[in-house]
């Protein structure tokens, strides 16, 4: 195993659940279709447009273990902030902006 000394060290790492169990377990809460892989792509594009790629890393994930009845869930590290009921790319961007303000 080798460490990558020049790897980016973002200030925020945002994990967004895109788990979709609507087909396998109808009626069970699921982060998708509220938040999808395409939604995460939109936020990645916003991060790039804002010049924040060195500060913010976003990763789509499977189930994070918390299934809100409405919307999706995300967690931000290193803050360990959990946010539920995320319903759009704008919601994710809003949370990122809040956390970036706290870093100043």
N, C-alpha and C positions, 0 to 999 in steps of 0.2 A: 504494500500500500504506500502511496506517495502523496504527500501534501503538495498543494499547488500554491506556492507563495504569492503568485501574482493574480490569483483568482479574486474576483470582485468581492468586497465585503459590504453588502448592503446594510443600511441602517434599519430597514424594515423588510421582513419576509412575510408576505401575505399568502396564506393557504386558503383556497376557496373550494368548498365542496361542490362538485358537479354530479354527484351520485344520483342516478335515475333508477328508481325501483318501480316506476309506474306500470311497467309491463309484467314484472315478476311478482309484485305484491300490490295489486290495486288497493287503493284506500290507505295504504301505509304512507306516512309522511316521507317526503323525498325532496332534496334540495333542487334537483332538476324536476320539472322544466323551468322553474323560476330563474335559475342561473345555469347556463350551459357552457360548453367549451368555447362557443362563439362569443359569449359574454366576456369570458376571461381574455380572449384574443383582443376584444375591443379595449379592455383596460390596459393590456400590454401595449397596445398602440398608443393610448393616451400617455402612458408612462414614457414611451419613447419620444412622443411629440413634446413633452414637457422637459425633456433632457434629464430625466430622473433615473435612467437605467443604472447609474452607479449607486443610487440610494435605495431604490425599491425593487424587490424581486417578488414576482407573483407566480404562484404554482397552483395548478388545478389538482384537486385530490379526489379520492373516493370518500366514502363516509368518514366523518370526523367523530362520530359517536353521539352527536346531538342533532336531533331531527325536529326543527321547528314545524309547527302546523302550517305556517305561511312563510314562503320565501326560503332562503338558504342560510347557511352558516359559514363564517370565515373566522380565522384566528390569525393574529399578527404577533410575530416574534421579533425581537426578544421581549416585547411587552407582555406577552401571554394574554392579550385582549381578545376575548371571544365576542363576536357580534352575530346576532340571529336576525331573522326576518329580512335578509338582504333580498331585494327583488329586482335589481337592475345594475347595469354597469355604473350608472350615476351613484347608486348607493355605495358601491365599492370605492369609487373615486372619492366620495365624501369622507369615508372612513380613513382613507389614505391621507387626505389633506389634513384631517384632524390630527393624526399621529405625527405628520411632518411638522405641523405648527408647534407641537409639544417639544420637538427636538431643537428648536431654535433658542 
